[in-house]
Amino acid sequence: MAKKRKVPMRKCVVTNEMKPKKELIRIVRNNEGEVFVDPTGKKNGRGAYLTRDLDVILKAESTKVLERHLEVKVDAAIYEELKQLVAGNES
């Protein structure tokens, strides 16, 4: 019998819920201090995870939780990209 692979779990920085990594969006700060959305989840750098939910993204934007986690200013364009990503997933 094949062994069931362990599903990598990550915590959403807004809801503090543990979820499978695939259900979350990773935002990364690299060594140069640039922040970007990492759809593959494989880029190097400090990552923070958000649930794929518009409310969560809006809350992250208003509470600046990503800025605290990544210890850097997060550009509004990042939140726009996240909103587009989530909107694209719902259709």
Summary of the structure (lengths in Angstrom):
residues: 91
radius of gyration: 13.5
end to end distance: 37.4
largest distance: 48.9
contacts: 233
relative contact order: 0.20
helix: 37%
strand: 25%
